[in-house]
Amino acid sequence: MPHYRTTTLLDLTSSMSLLDDRMDFSKDHFKWASIKKFIYLAFTFSASSSNFDLFSKVVENVRIYDFIIFELTIGMTYMCMDVFIKQYTRKLDFNKSLNPMLKGITYGILLQSGLWTLIHASDLADSVRLLVTSLQSVPSWSKCQRTFGTNVSCVTSKDIIIRCREKQLTNLNITSAHINYQKSFSHFDRHVLTTRFFAVALVWIFNFFFTTVTDNTLLKLFKIAFIWRFLSTLIILILIMFTTKYHASIAFFQMMDITAPRTYSASVDHVTYAYGIGFVGVYDFGTMSPYTMIDNAVILFTIVFTVVSFARSFIVRILYLVLTSCVEVEISITPHYLLFAILPLSTEFLYAHRLYIIYIYANIMIATIAYLSMLTLSMSKLLHAEFRSIKNIYIVGILCFLGFSLSVPITVSMSSSSRLLGLIYGLNVTVLYLGGFKVAVVMWVYGVRRFSTDVHFWLGFKPTKFWTICWMLLPIVLFVLVLYRLYKLTQMDDLSQSITAAAWIGFSLLIVAIFHVKTIARYLLRNNLAGAFSSKKTYGPPDKEDRKRRQVYSETARLRQCTHNCHILDDVFDCFHIPIVSRSKIFASSSESLTHIYEAGTSKKLSDAIDVGLSHH
């Protein structure tokens, strides 16, 4: 005889909070509404200026094939883990209950996110200045400005076009765009410093304004930024393909060339920027269903992000080919130089060149405004969880004030590109370490099996072998990448760049180590060292009854089998497809008996007879 578990009233009431919530979100259980919100949020988080160009191979030789492999195995795996825990606990500061050692990692992540915010605030200020300059009748990069002496050679954009018609190439170092870049970002005068200072102040004022609006309003901003970036990229792509068919075909084959040189480290860097490895990551601010299928959402985001990034890189590659047909490029190109020197000059060789300028800088502005707002608000919520007595709006104000104060030296440091590149290199090493440590704590200390059971309990399905294998191997991969980066750091020829990178790595790891030592010392004083590496009872869903259900949850009991070989996948229906609520009512009634069936006559339903028989079994 098969054994049937008796459902008690306590079992029924303890599961009602979770079941009611699942019924409330039943319309979104396959999550299209929530998945769309996730795509807006994740696309906003990936909107850093460093990810404006990925596959054009103008700055770095990032092949699309390598990037797809890294984002499928590293980026998607990390994002799925990080976002699921946030949805599962409905907290951004889940480290408090998951593992005390994650507190130091969280502060390290805050530090990296803060530096990344400062760098992008400077890029946003530069985009504002360049966009305003482009509205002039003759933009500054199109005309020569004598600032370094009378003996400096300078060729305006019009003269470059004339030379090009005569089949003469112009060296990039003597173009008006290069000299304007040197004036604006390397050799400051009083006017340039004042303008940049004013632009940085505007950036942080607007950042404070957008960060303090309601979450729903902020989500609308993310949606508008997504729609603008997607549609504007599509329109410019169609326009440039029809006006430059020859360059478009060459650009496509160059980008898809499988034999082209590759840079694996650059691909990993762009994956960390897009998927939040070592940063605060994507947080929905309580606007999504907690039962969103995160794996599906991450996969859809990956498709959208890769397609739009390829289209944008395709535009950049075409613009670069148009430029190099008239200009000889013999210097190394950084992402900043690409945005504020190469691309403005390249648009001068096309019709409707102002349209391309507006597309480039409006794209960066809108995307970076939303990006900074998300980072600032996420950091403020993490700090508010540590300092409950301070209101969140005050924390946002303090962060914006500190951001403005620290953006000024960051802006001035642009005069030494090697130092800035060293700072970014140190950040890239640190975020890989922080991300690897975080995944190791979750998957090796908490356990990949327990984590998979959390997913099964919360969403009703068990993660596939692909996810579990990637979660197990991801810490090893990230730590190997850290060691490789440290080795490359010792091989750098630029001393100032290597010193800046090493200083930032050492400072970041020192902050993390201080919190680690403090945490271990606190548990040692309690004679409970094991508690520093174990999760608390408060870890899990926010509802207390749901956490109790998780503690007694068993996958084998959930997948119990009826006598007629059908799998019951939830606790709403028991064997014979009879609702548990109706069976509980029958069990609670002591007046029912087999004799009542015959007294009621033939109108009694056969299912009731089966229920009563089971209750006496």
WOBEL-V352667 format. One record per helix or strand of 3 or more residues. SS is the DSSP state (H for helix, E for strand). FROM is the first residue (numbers start at 1). TO is the last residue. If there is no record, write none. Layout:
[[SS:FROM:TO] [SS:FROM:TO]]
This chain:
[[H:9:14] [H:16:24] [H:26:28] [H:32:45] [H:49:51] [H:64:89] [H:95:98] [H:102:134] [H:140:142] [H:157:165] [H:172:174] [H:176:185] [H:190:211] [H:215:243] [H:245:255] [H:264:275] [H:294:324] [H:335:347] [H:353:386] [H:392:415] [H:417:459] [H:465:490] [H:495:525] [H:529:533] [H:544:551] [H:555:558] [H:575:577] [H:580:588] [H:594:603] [H:606:615]]
